[in-house]
Amino acid sequence: MGDLMPKTGTLPENAQFVTTHWSVVLAAVDTDSDRAAEALDKLCRAYWHPLYVYVRRLGHGHEQARDLTQEFFARLLEKRFLDAVDPEKGKFRSFLLTALKRFMANEWDRTQRLKRGGDCVILPFEGFQFDEDVNGACHLPEPADDETPEKAFERRWAITLLDRVLDRLEKDSAAGGKSELFAALKPFVTGEDERGAYLEAATALKMTEGASRVAVHRLRQRYRELLRFEIAQTVSQPELIDDEIRSLFAAVTK
């Protein structure tokens, strides 16, 4: 994936460092508008899986981890964890993980108090429901290795973000009437070149091998632009983009 690393200092054409995840959070803190709450809710749905993975790595089973993650986001949406928001600290993913750790510590204290007074049952929060396809993905087992909860979170965060970029590239291609082209060349966008594979794809698309390579080059270029733009939304300052990109690629290549 090294050749997909965006060039330093580049952003998509006409991109502005304005609408970021931080601005969504700050808007939710500063206003009580439905629009701000809706934006934060959408953001939570997009990035809940890395946090769920973190909770699983702490030793909780699927159902309990799902309930705890839902409860965390519910409290986030209720602004209980937004009072201490400081975008100057840099990375949105760092803020979310810190907030989750605080939540888990509080939850542990709460359950210990309840256990001293009787059995504790953690009930699922009904006000925030994940999509069924996302819930289904939870059942997929996480790798059985010695990866720490923090490393598992970083890896899943990187995968989630890269998947979002690829999904956006697919939508861009569809909008340009190139869905078939994207479907055939998608494996080459993030994967390694395979001998003979280009010719096979080109034949299916009724293109020359050279034309298919040019098309892949353009898709990769657009992918890099979209990746950089997506990363820009997760950090507080443009100068942090390159460091975050390196961190995310390191998380998925280890």
Contacts in CASP RR format, 6 or more apart in sequence:
PFRMAT RR
TARGET T0000
AUTHOR 0000-0000-0000
METHOD contacts of the structure
MODEL  1
MGDLMPKTGTLPENAQFVTTHWSVVLAAVDTDSDRAAEALDKLCRAYWHP
LYVYVRRLGHGHEQARDLTQEFFARLLEKRFLDAVDPEKGKFRSFLLTAL
KRFMANEWDRTQRLKRGGDCVILPFEGFQFDEDVNGACHLPEPADDETPE
KAFERRWAITLLDRVLDRLEKDSAAGGKSELFAALKPFVTGEDERGAYLE
AATALKMTEGASRVAVHRLRQRYRELLRFEIAQTVSQPELIDDEIRSLFA
AVTK
1 190 0 8 1.000
1 191 0 8 1.000
1 249 0 8 1.000
1 252 0 8 1.000
1 253 0 8 1.000
2 249 0 8 1.000
3 220 0 8 1.000
4 189 0 8 1.000
4 190 0 8 1.000
4 220 0 8 1.000
4 223 0 8 1.000
4 224 0 8 1.000
4 227 0 8 1.000
5 224 0 8 1.000
5 245 0 8 1.000
5 246 0 8 1.000
5 249 0 8 1.000
6 224 0 8 1.000
6 225 0 8 1.000
6 227 0 8 1.000
6 228 0 8 1.000
6 231 0 8 1.000
6 245 0 8 1.000
7 224 0 8 1.000
8 242 0 8 1.000
9 228 0 8 1.000
9 238 0 8 1.000
9 241 0 8 1.000
9 242 0 8 1.000
10 224 0 8 1.000
10 225 0 8 1.000
10 228 0 8 1.000
11 17 0 8 1.000
11 225 0 8 1.000
11 228 0 8 1.000
11 229 0 8 1.000
11 232 0 8 1.000
12 225 0 8 1.000
12 226 0 8 1.000
12 228 0 8 1.000
12 229 0 8 1.000
13 225 0 8 1.000
15 229 0 8 1.000
15 232 0 8 1.000
17 232 0 8 1.000
17 238 0 8 1.000
19 233 0 8 1.000
20 92 0 8 1.000
20 232 0 8 1.000
20 233 0 8 1.000
20 234 0 8 1.000
20 235 0 8 1.000
20 236 0 8 1.000
21 43 0 8 1.000
21 92 0 8 1.000
21 233 0 8 1.000
21 234 0 8 1.000
22 87 0 8 1.000
22 92 0 8 1.000
22 236 0 8 1.000
24 36 0 8 1.000
24 39 0 8 1.000
24 40 0 8 1.000
24 43 0 8 1.000
25 40 0 8 1.000
25 43 0 8 1.000
25 82 0 8 1.000
25 85 0 8 1.000
25 87 0 8 1.000
25 92 0 8 1.000
25 95 0 8 1.000
26 85 0 8 1.000
26 87 0 8 1.000
27 33 0 8 1.000
27 36 0 8 1.000
27 39 0 8 1.000
27 40 0 8 1.000
28 36 0 8 1.000
28 37 0 8 1.000
28 39 0 8 1.000
28 40 0 8 1.000
28 77 0 8 1.000
28 79 0 8 1.000
28 82 0 8 1.000
29 79 0 8 1.000
29 82 0 8 1.000
29 83 0 8 1.000
29 85 0 8 1.000
30 36 0 8 1.000
37 77 0 8 1.000
40 76 0 8 1.000
40 77 0 8 1.000
41 77 0 8 1.000
41 128 0 8 1.000
44 73 0 8 1.000
44 76 0 8 1.000
44 77 0 8 1.000
44 128 0 8 1.000
45 130 0 8 1.000
45 131 0 8 1.000
45 134 0 8 1.000
46 160 0 8 1.000
46 164 0 8 1.000
47 93 0 8 1.000
47 96 0 8 1.000
47 157 0 8 1.000
47 160 0 8 1.000
48 69 0 8 1.000
48 73 0 8 1.000
48 130 0 8 1.000
48 134 0 8 1.000
49 134 0 8 1.000
49 137 0 8 1.000
49 138 0 8 1.000
49 156 0 8 1.000
49 160 0 8 1.000
50 93 0 8 1.000
50 96 0 8 1.000
50 153 0 8 1.000
50 154 0 8 1.000
50 156 0 8 1.000
50 157 0 8 1.000
50 160 0 8 1.000
51 69 0 8 1.000
51 72 0 8 1.000
51 73 0 8 1.000
51 96 0 8 1.000
51 97 0 8 1.000
51 100 0 8 1.000
51 153 0 8 1.000
52 65 0 8 1.000
52 66 0 8 1.000
52 69 0 8 1.000
52 138 0 8 1.000
53 142 0 8 1.000
53 152 0 8 1.000
53 153 0 8 1.000
53 155 0 8 1.000
53 156 0 8 1.000
54 97 0 8 1.000
54 100 0 8 1.000
54 149 0 8 1.000
54 150 0 8 1.000
54 152 0 8 1.000
54 153 0 8 1.000
54 156 0 8 1.000
55 65 0 8 1.000
55 68 0 8 1.000
55 69 0 8 1.000
55 100 0 8 1.000
55 104 0 8 1.000
55 149 0 8 1.000
56 62 0 8 1.000
56 65 0 8 1.000
56 142 0 8 1.000
56 152 0 8 1.000
57 142 0 8 1.000
57 147 0 8 1.000
57 148 0 8 1.000
57 149 0 8 1.000
57 152 0 8 1.000
57 153 0 8 1.000
58 104 0 8 1.000
58 149 0 8 1.000
60 68 0 8 1.000
62 138 0 8 1.000
62 139 0 8 1.000
64 122 0 8 1.000
65 138 0 8 1.000
66 124 0 8 1.000
66 130 0 8 1.000
66 135 0 8 1.000
66 138 0 8 1.000
67 122 0 8 1.000
67 123 0 8 1.000
67 124 0 8 1.000
67 125 0 8 1.000
68 104 0 8 1.000
68 107 0 8 1.000
68 122 0 8 1.000
70 124 0 8 1.000
70 125 0 8 1.000
70 128 0 8 1.000
70 129 0 8 1.000
70 130 0 8 1.000
71 103 0 8 1.000
71 107 0 8 1.000
71 122 0 8 1.000
71 124 0 8 1.000
71 125 0 8 1.000
72 81 0 8 1.000
72 99 0 8 1.000
72 100 0 8 1.000
72 103 0 8 1.000
72 104 0 8 1.000
73 128 0 8 1.000
74 125 0 8 1.000
74 127 0 8 1.000
74 128 0 8 1.000
75 81 0 8 1.000
75 103 0 8 1.000
76 82 0 8 1.000
76 99 0 8 1.000
77 128 0 8 1.000
81 99 0 8 1.000
81 102 0 8 1.000
81 103 0 8 1.000
85 95 0 8 1.000
86 95 0 8 1.000
87 95 0 8 1.000
87 236 0 8 1.000
88 236 0 8 1.000
89 95 0 8 1.000
89 236 0 8 1.000
90 235 0 8 1.000
90 236 0 8 1.000
90 237 0 8 1.000
90 240 0 8 1.000
91 234 0 8 1.000
91 235 0 8 1.000
91 236 0 8 1.000
91 240 0 8 1.000
91 244 0 8 1.000
92 233 0 8 1.000
92 234 0 8 1.000
92 235 0 8 1.000
92 236 0 8 1.000
93 153 0 8 1.000
93 154 0 8 1.000
93 157 0 8 1.000
93 234 0 8 1.000
97 150 0 8 1.000
97 153 0 8 1.000
111 120 0 8 1.000
111 122 0 8 1.000
114 120 0 8 1.000
142 152 0 8 1.000
147 155 0 8 1.000
151 251 0 8 1.000
151 254 0 8 1.000
154 247 0 8 1.000
154 248 0 8 1.000
154 251 0 8 1.000
155 251 0 8 1.000
155 252 0 8 1.000
155 254 0 8 1.000
157 248 0 8 1.000
157 251 0 8 1.000
158 248 0 8 1.000
158 249 0 8 1.000
158 251 0 8 1.000
158 252 0 8 1.000
159 252 0 8 1.000
161 230 0 8 1.000
161 231 0 8 1.000
161 234 0 8 1.000
161 248 0 8 1.000
162 190 0 8 1.000
162 227 0 8 1.000
162 248 0 8 1.000
162 252 0 8 1.000
164 230 0 8 1.000
165 223 0 8 1.000
165 226 0 8 1.000
165 227 0 8 1.000
165 230 0 8 1.000
166 186 0 8 1.000
166 189 0 8 1.000
166 190 0 8 1.000
166 223 0 8 1.000
168 226 0 8 1.000
168 230 0 8 1.000
169 182 0 8 1.000
169 189 0 8 1.000
169 219 0 8 1.000
169 222 0 8 1.000
169 223 0 8 1.000
169 226 0 8 1.000
170 179 0 8 1.000
170 182 0 8 1.000
170 186 0 8 1.000
172 222 0 8 1.000
172 226 0 8 1.000
173 179 0 8 1.000
173 181 0 8 1.000
173 182 0 8 1.000
173 219 0 8 1.000
174 182 0 8 1.000
180 205 0 8 1.000
181 205 0 8 1.000
181 215 0 8 1.000
182 219 0 8 1.000
184 201 0 8 1.000
184 204 0 8 1.000
184 205 0 8 1.000
185 201 0 8 1.000
185 205 0 8 1.000
185 212 0 8 1.000
185 215 0 8 1.000
185 216 0 8 1.000
185 219 0 8 1.000
187 197 0 8 1.000
188 197 0 8 1.000
188 198 0 8 1.000
188 201 0 8 1.000
188 216 0 8 1.000
188 219 0 8 1.000
189 216 0 8 1.000
189 219 0 8 1.000
189 220 0 8 1.000
189 223 0 8 1.000
190 223 0 8 1.000
198 209 0 8 1.000
198 210 0 8 1.000
198 212 0 8 1.000
198 213 0 8 1.000
198 216 0 8 1.000
199 209 0 8 1.000
201 212 0 8 1.000
202 208 0 8 1.000
202 209 0 8 1.000
202 210 0 8 1.000
202 211 0 8 1.000
202 212 0 8 1.000
205 212 0 8 1.000
207 215 0 8 1.000
227 245 0 8 1.000
228 241 0 8 1.000
228 245 0 8 1.000
231 241 0 8 1.000
231 244 0 8 1.000
231 245 0 8 1.000
231 248 0 8 1.000
232 238 0 8 1.000
232 241 0 8 1.000
234 244 0 8 1.000
235 241 0 8 1.000
235 244 0 8 1.000
END
